[in-house]
Amino acid sequence: MNELTNKEALQLLPAVVDNEATIEEKNAFLRYIDRDTKLEKEYNDALFIKKLLSERYKKVKAPEYLKRKIQETIEQLKEPDSVEDQTNSNLTDLKTNHTILTTSKNSSSQRKTHFFTRYLSAAAVLLLITLTILGLLDRAIPSISDPLDVIVENVTVQHFINSGGELIDPQFSTSSRSDAEQYLFDHFGITMTIPAINGADFRGIVMSEFVDNFQTPLLEYSQNEMGETIYLFAFDMDQVSKHEYLIRHKDAAESCITQEDFFVAEIENYHVVSWLWNNVWYTAISNHNGYDLATLVEPLNYSP
């Protein structure tokens, strides 16, 4: 590949950082930055930022509402008026300098200044998009660096909120709980009891990535007459105890000993019902009061 110009190297920078450039392109880029210390610094800064983001934000599937919000933000920034409003405070000094410089008779200097201003304008917009998205991610995605966010019951609530409490298309769709139990054993080696919930129809199983690199069954139930969905996550206690940071709600773990014990945790205005059956930990959530939900679960045999 021929030696790169400055413009070509700038265009290749994002692809090289994201490992999307070909070997020839990457080698040409690295040869170029050997003689361009300014671009070399930009490259190293970009790698550093990428490393920080990868450490701070674990890879998870973004919820649909977050995708829509990001897309709306990008579309708004595409509009000239929106871009001007959002970047005005960042670019005031640049515009002032540009106005002074354009009065110069040196046309070459004018072109360079114009390109520099446009480059910084684009950078300011990109920075704004990045900060907006990071703000959204902070609110939307559970962070494993926060001990409150790795409590089973807390993450259960976050999943319910992220999906809007709607029925997720099951990977194994069935109304038969016994068939679902056999499916879990045959495909995942999981032995568990899938409980009956009175007044709700069992809809099937979603193998959910509960937290990063940790999958567990999500059992779904629907109350058709009420238009409500019940999520029931099930956890093999041996897997939970081996996990690096996943723990149960302290009061729930202490309260649930016998087959009829359960605990209702109130988290972000939702009730999560937890119980332990045969070395499997269950967390159920819906839009209902947790104690009302507990009355429906067999064999908790709860009556207020």
C-alpha positions as CSV (number, residue, x, y, z in Angstrom):
1,M,0.0,0.0,0.0
2,N,1.3,3.5,-0.9
3,E,2.4,5.9,1.8
4,L,-0.6,7.7,3.4
5,T,-1.3,11.4,3.3
6,N,-2.4,13.2,6.4
7,K,-6.0,13.2,5.3
8,E,-5.9,9.4,4.5
9,A,-4.4,8.7,7.9
10,L,-7.1,10.7,9.7
11,Q,-9.8,8.8,7.9
12,L,-8.2,5.5,8.8
13,L,-7.8,6.3,12.5
14,P,-11.2,5.1,13.7
15,A,-10.9,1.8,11.7
16,V,-7.5,1.1,13.2
17,V,-8.6,1.8,16.7
18,D,-11.6,-0.5,16.3
19,N,-9.6,-3.2,14.6
20,E,-11.6,-2.8,11.4
21,A,-8.8,-1.9,9.1
22,T,-7.0,-4.4,6.9
23,I,-3.5,-5.5,7.8
24,E,-2.1,-3.4,4.9
25,E,-4.1,-0.3,6.0
26,K,-3.0,-0.7,9.6
27,N,0.7,-1.1,8.7
28,A,0.5,1.9,6.4
29,F,-1.1,3.9,9.3
30,L,1.5,2.9,11.8
31,R,4.3,3.8,9.3
32,Y,2.7,7.2,8.9
33,I,2.4,8.0,12.6
34,D,6.1,7.3,13.0
35,R,6.7,10.7,11.4
36,D,3.5,12.5,12.7
37,T,3.7,12.8,16.5
38,K,0.5,14.7,16.7
39,L,-1.6,12.0,15.0
40,E,0.3,9.4,17.0
41,K,-0.8,11.1,20.2
42,E,-4.5,11.1,18.9
43,Y,-4.2,7.4,18.2
44,N,-2.8,6.6,21.7
45,D,-5.5,8.8,23.3
46,A,-8.2,6.9,21.4
47,L,-6.8,3.6,22.4
48,F,-6.7,4.7,26.0
49,I,-10.3,5.9,26.0
50,K,-11.5,2.7,24.4
51,K,-9.7,0.7,27.1
52,L,-11.3,2.8,29.8
53,L,-14.8,2.3,28.3
54,S,-14.3,-1.5,27.9
55,E,-13.3,-1.7,31.6
56,R,-16.1,0.5,32.9
57,Y,-18.9,-0.8,30.7
58,K,-19.3,-4.5,30.3
59,K,-20.7,-5.8,27.1
60,V,-24.4,-6.4,27.4
61,K,-27.3,-6.3,25.0
62,A,-28.7,-2.8,25.0
63,P,-32.4,-2.5,25.8
64,E,-34.7,-1.3,23.0
65,Y,-35.6,2.0,24.6
66,L,-31.9,2.9,25.0
67,K,-31.3,2.1,21.3
68,R,-34.3,4.4,20.4
69,K,-33.0,7.2,22.7
70,I,-29.5,7.1,21.1
71,Q,-31.0,7.1,17.6
72,E,-33.2,10.1,18.5
73,T,-30.2,12.0,19.9
74,I,-28.2,11.3,16.7
75,E,-31.1,12.4,14.5
76,Q,-31.5,15.6,16.4
77,L,-27.8,16.4,16.1
78,K,-28.0,15.9,12.4
79,E,-30.3,18.9,12.2
80,P,-28.3,22.1,11.6
81,D,-30.1,24.1,14.2
82,S,-29.7,21.4,16.8
83,V,-26.0,21.1,16.2
84,E,-25.5,24.8,16.3
85,D,-27.4,25.1,19.6
86,Q,-25.6,22.1,21.2
87,T,-22.1,23.1,20.2
88,N,-22.5,26.9,20.3
89,S,-20.8,27.3,23.8
90,N,-18.0,25.0,22.8
91,L,-17.2,26.8,19.6
92,T,-17.6,30.5,20.4
93,D,-13.9,31.0,20.7
94,L,-13.2,29.1,17.6
95,K,-15.7,31.2,15.6
96,T,-14.2,34.4,16.9
97,N,-10.7,33.2,15.9
98,H,-12.0,32.1,12.5
99,T,-13.6,35.5,11.9
100,I,-10.3,37.3,12.6
101,L,-8.3,35.0,10.5
102,T,-10.6,35.1,7.5
103,T,-9.9,38.8,7.2
104,S,-6.4,37.9,6.3
105,K,-5.4,38.2,2.6
106,N,-3.6,34.9,2.8
107,S,-6.1,32.5,1.1
108,S,-4.1,29.5,2.1
109,S,-4.3,30.4,5.7
110,Q,-8.0,30.9,5.4
111,R,-8.5,27.5,4.0
112,K,-6.4,25.9,6.7
113,T,-8.4,27.8,9.4
114,H,-11.7,26.8,7.8
115,F,-10.7,23.1,7.8
116,F,-9.5,23.3,11.4
117,T,-12.7,24.9,12.5
118,R,-14.8,22.3,10.7
119,Y,-12.7,19.5,12.2
120,L,-13.2,20.9,15.7
121,S,-16.9,21.4,15.1
122,A,-17.2,17.8,14.2
123,A,-15.1,16.7,17.2
124,A,-17.4,18.8,19.5
125,V,-20.5,17.1,18.1
126,L,-18.9,13.7,18.4
127,L,-18.0,14.4,22.0
128,L,-21.5,15.6,22.8
129,I,-22.9,12.3,21.3
130,T,-20.5,10.3,23.3
131,L,-21.3,12.0,26.6
132,T,-25.0,11.7,26.0
133,I,-24.7,8.0,25.3
134,L,-22.5,7.4,28.3
135,G,-25.0,9.2,30.5
136,L,-27.8,7.0,29.1
137,L,-25.6,3.9,29.7
138,D,-25.0,4.9,33.3
139,R,-28.7,4.9,33.9
140,A,-29.7,1.9,31.8
141,I,-27.1,-0.8,32.2
142,P,-26.2,-2.5,35.5
143,S,-22.6,-1.8,36.5
144,I,-20.8,-4.7,38.1
145,S,-18.6,-2.3,39.9
146,D,-21.5,-1.2,42.2
147,P,-22.2,-3.9,44.8
148,L,-25.9,-2.9,44.9
149,D,-26.3,-3.7,41.2
150,V,-25.0,-7.3,41.5
151,I,-27.6,-8.4,44.1
152,V,-29.8,-10.9,42.3
153,E,-33.0,-9.1,43.2
154,N,-31.7,-5.7,42.0
155,V,-30.8,-7.0,38.6
156,T,-34.1,-8.8,38.4
157,V,-35.8,-5.4,38.7
158,Q,-33.5,-3.9,36.1
159,H,-34.3,-6.6,33.5
160,F,-38.0,-6.1,34.1
161,I,-37.7,-2.3,33.7
162,N,-35.5,-2.6,30.6
163,S,-38.0,-4.8,28.8
164,G,-41.0,-2.7,29.9
165,G,-42.4,-5.7,31.6
166,E,-43.5,-7.1,28.3
167,L,-43.5,-10.8,27.2
168,I,-40.2,-11.7,25.6
169,D,-40.4,-14.1,22.7
170,P,-39.4,-17.5,24.4
171,Q,-36.6,-19.6,23.0
172,F,-38.7,-22.6,24.1
173,S,-42.4,-21.8,23.8
174,T,-44.7,-24.2,25.7
175,S,-47.6,-24.2,28.1
176,S,-46.4,-27.4,29.7
177,R,-44.2,-27.0,32.7
178,S,-43.1,-30.6,32.6
179,D,-42.0,-30.2,29.0
180,A,-40.1,-27.1,30.0
181,E,-38.3,-28.9,32.8
182,Q,-37.3,-31.7,30.4
183,Y,-36.0,-29.1,27.9
184,L,-33.8,-27.5,30.6
185,F,-32.4,-30.8,31.6
186,D,-31.8,-32.1,28.0
187,H,-30.2,-28.8,26.7
188,F,-28.5,-27.3,29.8
189,G,-28.3,-30.1,32.3
190,I,-30.5,-28.0,34.7
191,T,-32.8,-29.8,37.1
192,M,-35.5,-27.7,38.6
193,T,-39.2,-27.4,39.4
194,I,-41.1,-24.9,37.3
195,P,-43.8,-23.6,39.7
196,A,-47.5,-23.2,38.8
197,I,-48.7,-19.6,39.3
198,N,-52.5,-19.6,39.8
199,G,-54.3,-17.3,37.4
200,A,-51.3,-17.2,35.0
201,D,-50.5,-19.2,32.0
202,F,-46.9,-20.5,31.6
203,R,-45.5,-19.3,28.3
204,G,-42.0,-20.7,28.0
205,I,-38.3,-20.2,28.7
206,V,-35.9,-17.5,27.7
207,M,-32.2,-18.3,28.4
208,S,-31.3,-14.9,29.7
209,E,-27.8,-13.4,30.1
210,F,-28.6,-12.2,33.6
211,V,-25.3,-10.4,34.1
212,D,-22.2,-10.4,32.0
213,N,-21.2,-14.0,31.1
214,F,-23.8,-15.6,33.3
215,Q,-26.9,-17.2,31.9
216,T,-29.9,-18.5,33.8
217,P,-33.5,-19.4,32.8
218,L,-36.2,-16.7,32.7
219,L,-39.6,-18.4,33.1
220,E,-42.4,-16.3,31.7
221,Y,-46.1,-16.3,32.7
222,S,-48.9,-14.2,31.3
223,Q,-52.2,-13.0,32.9
224,N,-54.1,-12.5,29.7
225,E,-57.2,-10.9,31.3
226,M,-55.1,-8.3,33.1
227,G,-52.6,-7.8,30.3
228,E,-49.7,-8.5,32.7
229,T,-46.5,-10.6,32.5
230,I,-44.7,-12.3,35.4
231,Y,-41.0,-12.9,35.1
232,L,-39.5,-15.7,37.2
233,F,-35.7,-16.1,37.2
234,A,-34.3,-19.4,38.5
235,F,-30.7,-19.9,39.7
236,D,-28.7,-23.0,40.6
237,M,-27.3,-22.1,44.0
238,D,-24.1,-23.9,43.2
239,Q,-23.5,-21.6,40.3
240,V,-24.4,-18.5,42.3
241,S,-22.0,-19.4,45.0
242,K,-19.2,-19.8,42.5
243,H,-19.9,-16.5,40.8
244,E,-17.4,-13.7,41.1
245,Y,-19.8,-11.0,42.2
246,L,-23.4,-12.2,42.1
247,I,-25.1,-12.4,45.5
248,R,-28.6,-12.7,46.9
249,H,-30.4,-10.1,48.9
250,K,-29.1,-10.5,52.4
251,D,-32.5,-10.4,54.2
252,A,-34.0,-12.8,51.6
253,A,-31.1,-15.3,52.0
254,E,-31.5,-15.3,55.7
255,S,-35.3,-15.6,55.6
256,C,-35.8,-18.4,53.1
257,I,-35.0,-21.7,54.7
258,T,-38.1,-24.0,54.4
259,Q,-40.2,-24.9,51.3
260,E,-42.8,-22.3,52.3
261,D,-40.5,-19.4,53.2
262,F,-40.4,-16.4,50.9
263,F,-39.2,-12.8,51.1
264,V,-40.5,-9.7,49.4
265,A,-37.9,-7.0,48.6
266,E,-39.0,-3.5,47.6
267,I,-36.6,-2.2,44.9
268,E,-37.2,0.9,42.8
269,N,-41.0,0.8,43.6
270,Y,-41.2,-2.9,42.5
271,H,-41.7,-6.0,44.6
272,V,-39.4,-9.0,44.0
273,V,-40.5,-12.2,45.6
274,S,-37.7,-14.6,46.4
275,W,-37.7,-18.2,47.7
276,L,-35.5,-21.4,47.8
277,W,-36.6,-24.8,46.5
278,N,-34.3,-27.8,46.3
279,N,-31.1,-25.7,45.8
280,V,-32.7,-23.4,43.2
281,W,-33.2,-19.7,44.0
282,Y,-36.2,-18.1,42.4
283,T,-36.9,-14.4,42.0
284,A,-40.4,-13.4,40.7
285,I,-41.4,-9.9,39.6
286,S,-44.5,-8.3,38.1
287,N,-46.5,-5.1,38.4
288,H,-48.4,-6.6,41.4
289,N,-47.8,-6.3,45.1
290,G,-45.3,-8.9,46.0
291,Y,-47.5,-10.5,48.7
292,D,-50.4,-10.8,46.3
293,L,-48.0,-12.5,43.9
294,A,-46.8,-14.9,46.6
295,T,-50.4,-16.0,47.3
296,L,-50.5,-17.3,43.7
297,V,-47.3,-19.3,43.8
298,E,-47.6,-23.0,44.5
299,P,-46.5,-24.5,47.0
300,L,-45.7,-21.4,49.0
301,N,-49.2,-21.7,50.5
302,Y,-49.2,-18.1,51.6
303,S,-52.4,-16.4,52.6
304,P,-52.4,-13.0,54.2
